[in-house]
Amino acid sequence: MKNHLSDRINSMSTSATLAMAAKARELKNEGKDIIGLSLGEPDFNIPDFIKEAAKEAIDQNYSSYSPVDGYADLKQAIANKFKRDNGLTYGLNQIVVSTGAKQSLANIAMVMLNDGDEVILPAPYWVSYSDIVKLAQGVPVEVPTSIDTDFKMTPEQLEKAITPKTKMMWFSSPCNPSGSVYSKEELEGLAEVLKKHPNIFIVSDEIYEHINFRGGHVSIANIEGMYDRTITVNGVSKAFAMTGWRIGYIGGPEWVARACNKFQGQITSGANAIAQRATIAALNAPISSIQFMIDEFHKRRDLVLELLGEIKGFNLNVPEGAFYVFPDISSFFGKTINGTLINNASDFALYLLEKANVATVTGEAFGNDNCIRISYAASEKELREAMARIKAVL
Ligand SMILES: Cc1ncc(COP(=O)(O)O)c(C=O)c1O
């Protein structure tokens, strides 16, 4: 049959994390005992005070369209949060609320990029960056990093990647998938390079800021000279276990916020009203209200590192944030394990799924084909069982 779909969608790849989750679900439905470590989704329930705020919003009839860029009192809560947690001052006209940080990122790409504009992506990067950039006719420019530099881009690498077509640099810290956290000094190093190129803008994806085990999250917008050229992206999916509520937001230059507002006004008419009201409660709460999740993730990270460390062939960094480990498993390439030849990270992830019934994600999806991503947003029991199975089949 003739393909009537647009070139745009035909050239887009399917989200590898969602594809793996779908495959794992399928096998589960067939009766297989699959342990899913492929999704980036906290396994906690939303704190009760947030649920209460949502119930109240329903009873108070928050059922009409909200302002396209978000309720003013939500934007005020976001401005307060930026000030409290990041030392950043954003006026309400610099903030836009969207349907998840994913939409915030898509808005930015659509309003900032022209055909052929290059976007530097330190690899590994979050799975959707490159497809979002391509959708907006931008060109992703991957800067490969390795476990030897804790998967962080150095100033020299950044300098080398810049061309006259470079428009933006996108990165996440704490990083999905590597868990790496850029220090203030490391961000200052990147900023020194960017100062020489005043036309390059930064997307700083800080959605994992609170899930940080080294303490002290640093926003690049807070580094001298970077504020006016940085769009800080955040949301409530990870810190408050609100993935399904779909609320993300940006703080950035007013002209960017205005453009995102205009774009969103034609695409979604703004984010879900009830979820916005609940987000006010989430953001106004002290960080101590979610400390239990952060402590639990910290414990699980240590457990997973310890158990994976016992398996020969796994090369591990120590992720300082988010809830993933990103082991380099390239030592298995070219080897045959129990009759299966492993040529790359996809083969490896598939082997783990089929033989150990453990779902992980190939690093190829994140721009690094020596690694796999293992999410430890799962119970201790599941993590112990998963690591034991992986060890057994290897
Ligand atoms: C680095 C990063 N940015 C953005 C998102 C999207 O978050 P949201 O659920 O708010 O769309 C994710 C979700 O996995 C992520 O890992």
PDBQT file of the ligand as one rigid body, heavy atoms in Angstrom, charges set to zero:
ROOT
HETATM    1  C1  LIG A 401      15.644  14.349  30.649  1.00  0.00    +0.000 C 
HETATM    2  C2  LIG A 401      14.162  14.360  30.490  1.00  0.00    +0.000 A 
HETATM    3  N1  LIG A 401      13.577  15.475  30.042  1.00  0.00    +0.000 NA
HETATM    4  C3  LIG A 401      12.239  15.549  29.870  1.00  0.00    +0.000 A 
HETATM    5  C4  LIG A 401      11.425  14.465  30.146  1.00  0.00    +0.000 A 
HETATM    6  C5  LIG A 401       9.942  14.603  29.904  1.00  0.00    +0.000 C 
HETATM    7  O1  LIG A 401       9.252  14.809  31.060  1.00  0.00    +0.000 OA
HETATM    8  P1  LIG A 401       7.665  15.044  31.065  1.00  0.00    +0.000 P 
HETATM    9  O2  LIG A 401       7.073  13.817  31.668  1.00  0.00    +0.000 OA
HETATM   10  O3  LIG A 401       7.478  16.251  31.933  1.00  0.00    +0.000 OA
HETATM   11  O4  LIG A 401       7.216  15.291  29.674  1.00  0.00    +0.000 OA
HETATM   12  C6  LIG A 401      11.994  13.283  30.610  1.00  0.00    +0.000 A 
HETATM   13  C7  LIG A 401      11.142  12.097  30.867  1.00  0.00    +0.000 C 
HETATM   14  O5  LIG A 401      11.559  10.973  30.817  1.00  0.00    +0.000 OA
HETATM   15  C8  LIG A 401      13.396  13.227  30.789  1.00  0.00    +0.000 A 
HETATM   16  O6  LIG A 401      13.982  12.121  31.240  1.00  0.00    +0.000 OA
ENDROOT
TORSDOF 0
